[in-house]
């Protein structure tokens, strides 16, 4: 039986019109003796089937923690998921047992981590690492797993996979290792791939190749993808929907074109204004101040201290995502001020 057939036999299907991933009010905390840090504060996000959702925001905004929370890969303690639901293919992942969750992570829901150098075991052949999931989750024999591993290496553009299958990570370049990590993630033919800064450790030329590879694989397999990046240009080129995170919260969600043409949150405006363009001649704008401490609870908007549009209400009134126009939501009390400022 093929991997695809096994996958179809074992995975319950949800209604096709429902989002593939539906994160509802997720709260992730890190506790110590002195403080509790809320890294994800009631995060809600939907990923439609076959689409790419880009998550953007500065370092410390909670992007990577969100991905690891979805996969339940955070160490506990100190991490704790204190609230919310994570629905994936009709099941709340937060209610699954350890074995059930491991099966989901090994088949339908996979992740690419930031640094391929630390994602692979340095003393284990690359081919064996790629095929481990096939042997564990699908019961493929050594020969069948090796053949599938060779197919995956060829699929991600590794030349002469037969001669490279038994190599160790130190024998490969950073770009080749990232391709190996992608092959590992694709081994279970996932319906959703979480890619957390997949090009961070690579030079610009290799970055473009890796992003093109991910887009090509998505189009061929029709999987959905969550792409985490701090680079707005990458998000613009690859995503269908964009979620902007700040201080552990989602501040704006919109179709990619709408977000770049008419942002409805001041933080998004600041990010766009601080991004260089080919025609940029003036000095780039910067966002004044620093993000708030995640160990201190804020009543109002967490961006209010840095926002040039803020008023007293912004500091004292709780904010939540509200849909302003079709598919475009913002956690700003006064989005109309942004439009007036740009007029």
C-alpha positions, -999 to 999 in steps of 0.1 A, spaced: 0 0 0 13 35 -9 19 63 16 -10 82 1 -34 52 5 -23 47 41 -28 84 48 -63 83 34 -72 52 54 -60 66 87 -70 103 87 -105 114 94 -118 140 70 -135 173 78 -160 191 57 -143 206 27 -157 241 33 -143 243 68 -108 258 73 -80 232 74 -66 248 105 -87 269 129 -69 283 159 -94 298 184 -83 320 213 -49 302 219 -31 313 250 5 301 255 24 310 287 59 305 300 60 304 338 89 310 361 91 317 398 93 354 392 69 360 363 45 346 338 52 355 301 22 354 278 38 346 244 5 340 226 -25 361 240 -58 348 227 -46 342 191 -72 332 165 -62 323 130 -77 303 101 -58 285 73 -79 276 43 -72 244 24 -45 247 -3 -37 284 6 -6 301 21 -10 322 52 20 344 59 27 354 95 49 385 99 61 406 128 93 416 145 113 393 167 95 383 199 60 388 185 50 352 191 53 337 156 75 307 163 57 300 196 24 299 177 37 273 153 52 252 181 20 255 202 0 242 172 23 212 171 25 209 209 63 209 207 70 234 236 87 220 267 64 218 297 74 232 321 80 261 316 55 264 287 18 258 292 -11 262 268 -35 280 291 -65 283 269 -80 280 234 -86 254 208 -66 242 177 -88 225 152 -71 206 124 -90 183 100 -119 181 123 -101 174 156 -90 197 184 -52 189 187 -51 201 223 -73 172 233 -53 144 216 -32 119 235 6 117 231 5 89 206 -23 105 186 -5 138 184 27 121 174 8 104 145 -6 138 133 29 154 135 44 125 115 19 125 87 -6 153 81 9 183 99 46 189 94 70 217 102 103 232 88 124 248 115 146 279 112 181 264 111 187 232 91 220 227 109 202 221 142 172 202 126 193 172 116 212 147 137 249 152 128 259 115 134 230 99 114 229 96 76 206 121 60 187 95 40 178 76 72 166 108 89 143 116 59 128 81 59 124 75 96 88 88 96 79 65 67 92 35 87 76 45 120 42 59 108 36 39 76 55 7 83 75 9 51 103 -17 48 139 -6 45 140 -10 7 106 7 1 115 36 25 148 41 7 131 43 -27 107 68 -14 136 88 2 153 89 -31 122 102 -48 119 129 -22 155 140 -26 150 142 -63 118 161 -58 135 188 -38 163 191 -63 192 172 -48 215 160 -77 225 123 -78 204 113 -48 216 77 -50 251 88 -42 241 114 -15 215 93 4 240 79 29 259 112 34 261 129 68 249 165 74 285 179 76 290 168 40 262 191 27 259 228 23 233 249 41 211 251 10 212 214 5 205 207 41 174 229 39 163 209 9 168 177 30 147 192 58 119 200 33 121 165 19 117 152 55 87 173 60 71 162 27 77 125 34 42 121 50 25 140 22 11 166 47 -20 186 42 -5 215 61 32 226 63 44 251 89 75 268 77 92 289 104 117 313 88 129 285 64 155 308 47 170 326 77 204 309 76 208 311 38 223 336 14 199 356 -8 203 334 -39 196 302 -20 167 319 -2 150 325 -36 156 289 -46 141 275 -14 111 297 -15 105 288 -52 108 251 -42 82 255 -14 58 273 -38 63 246 -64 57 218 -39 26 234 -27 11 238 -61 19 202 -70 6 187 -38 -22 212 -31 -12 214 6 -17 245 27 12 263 42 19 287 71 50 308 62 66 327 91 89 355 81 101 389 92 106 398 55 76 416 40 89 410 5 89 372 10 53 374 24 42 395 -5 55 371 -31 44 338 -15 12 344 6 -25 345 -1 -34 358 33 -13 377 58 -15 378 96 5 405 114 16 397 149 27 420 177 33 413 214 18 379 212 -14 390 194 -27 390 159 -32 427 150 -44 424 114 -54 397 90 -61 404 53 -57 392 18 -21 400 7 -30 427 -18 -54 445 6 -29 444 34 -1 460 13 -24 485 -5 -46 496 24 -34 485 59 -59 490 87 -36 488 117 -9 514 127 16 486 134 12 473 99 16 509 85 48 512 105 62 479 92 55 488 56 70 523 61 102 508 75 107 484 45 132 495 18 120 494 -18 140 496 -51 128 532 -57 134 543 -21 155 575 -19 144 591 13 154 579 48 133 550 60 109 556 88 112 537 121 87 527 147 96 546 179 99 528 213 101 492 222 75 463 223 59 459 258 70 433 282 50 401 277 51 395 315 30 427 321 -7 426 313 -20 455 293 -56 466 294 -58 483 260 -39 480 228 -3 467 233 9 490 205 -7 522 220 26 534 235 43 535 201 13 545 180 11 580 165 -27 576 161 -34 566 197 -57 583 222 -67 577 258 -92 551 248 -65 530 231 -47 527 264 -78 518 284 -101 498 261 -95 461 253 -91 455 216 -100 424 196 -99 416 159 -129 430 140 -137 425 104 -137 459 87 -143 447 51 -147 413 35 -118 392 48 -99 421 63 -98 423 101 -80 447 124 -75 450 162 -75 488 160 -102 509 177 -99 537 152 -87 524 118 -104 554 100 -76 576 115 -51 557 93 -70 565 62 -73 602 71 -36 604 77 -28 590 43 -53 611 24 
